[in-house]
Amino acid sequence: MNPQKRREIFRRLKKENPHPTTELNYRSPFELLIAVILSAQATDKGVNKATKELFKVARSPKKMLELGESGLKEYIQTIGLFNSKAKNIIKTCQILVEQHGGKVPEDRAALEALPGVGRKTANVILNTAFGHPTIAVDTHIFRVSNRTGLAPGKTVLEVEKKLLKVVPGEFKKDAHHWLILLGRYTCVARKPRCGACVIEDLCEYKDKTSD
């Protein structure tokens, strides 16, 4: 795919949605961090339902620690893998209090050192909470990047590096959100809704559908 085509893809995505953001509900970097940890193998809708009540009682690492692991589980038991997530969140809150003054660090290495936080989660926090031009590659972005020909790669890291290289600078900060939304609602896994896609004529997928 040539640079002109890539630029036009993002120009159209921006025109359709000028100010994209995550579908997770949060009011602070800390709340976003907890929501993203909980969102692994879970839906944003399910996470939002749980955090709506959780964040009423625990809006800081200190308050989350006061809840304790068993107290936290009561709020997140509807979410998949809630036992291991509760354990990671409590450990993470401990580190935030002891090493970072109760604040979420704006640093990749420090974020990735937190239990339950990998490269993808760190990218989401850096991008959405702090405005860094990072791109967190999830299953949706991996699929869209390969299927469209935008940034093909065999691994998540390969796709991430390629996207960072080929996405025009002016679109880099919001690219993560546009591609997730495209994959979640239009370029879906089983049968893409090509007929409803704003970039259908630019996409290089060979088996397009009429939907």
N, C-alpha and C positions, 0 to 999 in steps of 0.2 A: 504494500500500500504506500502511495507517495505522500509527501508532506502536505500537499495542497488538499488532498482528500481528507487527511486526518484533521486539518484545521477546519474544514467545512463541517465535519462531523461534530466537533465541539462547538462550533459557531451555532449550529442548529440546536444542539442540546441546551446551550445557554439561552438561546432565544425562547425555547419552550419553558425553561425553568431557570430564571436569572439568579435566584438565590437558593440553591439546593442545600439541604442539611440532613442530618441523620433523623431517622424516624424514632429513635430512642428519646424518651423524655428525660431531661436533666436540667439543673440550674447552676451547676458548678463543675469544674474539672473533676472533683472527687465523685460526684454523682454519675458523671459520664463514665469514669473509670469502673465503678461498680456495675453500672448497666452493661458495659461492654464485656466485662468478665462473665456476667450472667447470661449474655446473649449467645455464647458458644453453644452450638447445637440446640438453639431455642429460637422462637420467633420474637421479633421486636414487640409485637402485641402482647405476648405472654409476659415478657420482661417488664413492660410498662405497667401491666396490671399488678405485678408483684411490687415493683418499686414505688408505686403510688402510695401504698401504705407504709412500706419500709422507710422511705425518705421523710415521712412525717415524724418518725421517732429517731432516725439516725442519719443526720445530714453531714456528719464529719467523721473522720477516722476514730476520734475519741468516743463519740456516741456509739459508733458501730462496735467498738471494743467493749463498751459497757453492756451491750446486748449479749455478747458472747456467741459462741458457735451455735449452741442449742437455741438461743433466742432468735438468732438470725434465720435458722432453718425454718422456724414457724412462718416467716414471711415469704420464703422462697421455695417452699416444698412443692409448689406446682410446676417448678422449672426443672428440666432434665439435668441430671448430674448434680443435684442441689447439695448433696453431702460433701463432695470434693470441692465444690464452689464455695461453700460456707467456710470450709477449712482454709482455702486459699485467701478468701476475703479477710478473714480475721488475721491471718499472718501478714497480709499486705498492709492492713491498717496499723498493725504493730510497728512495721518498718516505717510507715509514713510518719507516725508519731515520734518514734525514737531517732530516726535518721534525717527526716525532712521537715521537722517542725509542724507536722500535721498537714503539709501541703503536697499536692501532686507535683512531682518534678517535671520540668520542661526539658528533659534530657533522655535520649533513647536508651543509653546504657542503664541509667537509674530505673527507668520504667521497666525494661526487660529483666531487671533483677528482682522485680516484685513477683511473688507467687501467683500463678494464673495469668500472667501477662507475657505474651510472646511478641514476635515482631509485628504481627497484624494488629494486635490490640494497641501496641505502642504507636504504630502509625496512625490509628484512629484518634488516639488522644492528642498526639502532636498536631494532627491536621485540624480536628474539629474543636478541640479545647484551646489550642494555642495558635492556630492559623498557619502552621508550617505546610509547605507544598509537598506533602508526602502522599503516597497512594497505597492504601491498605488493600491487598488483593485477597478477596474472599472467593467463594465458589462462583458467585454471580459475575464478578469482574474477570475471573479466570476464564469462564465460559464465553463471555462477550468479547474479550480480547482475542481469543483464539478463533471463535466462530466468524467474527466480522473481518478478521485479518488485520485488526488495528495494532495488536502487539502479540503475535503468537509466541508461545513458549511451552516447554514441557513441564516446568515446575512453577510454583507460585512465585518464587524468588526471581526466576528468569522473566516472568511476565511483569513483575513489579519493576525490575531494572530497565526493561524495554520501554514500559510506559513512561518512566521518569525521563528516558532519553528522547522519546518521540512526541510526547504531548507538548504542544506549544506552551511557553512560559505563562502566557496570560490566562490559560485555562487550567494550569496544574493544580492550583489550590482546590478547585471544585470538581476536578475530574473524577475523583473517588466517588462522590455522591451521585454524579450523573450516570456513571457506569453501573453502580449498584442498582439504582432505580430502573435503568434500562433493562438490566438482567432480571430484576424482581417482577416487573410488570409487563414487559414487552418481549424481550429476547429470552423467554422462559426455557427451562431445560428440555421438557419433553417435546413441545411443538411451538417454535417461536411464532409470534404474531406479527409476521413480516408486513402484512398489509396495513397494520396500524402503526408502523414504525417510521419515525421522521428521518431516519438515515438509510432507509431500505435501498435506495438507488446508489448509495455510496458503499454499502456493505458488500463484502466479497464472498459471502456464504453461498455455496452452490445450490443447496436444496431449499430455496425459499418457499414459503407457504403463501397462500392468498388471504389468510386470515388477517 
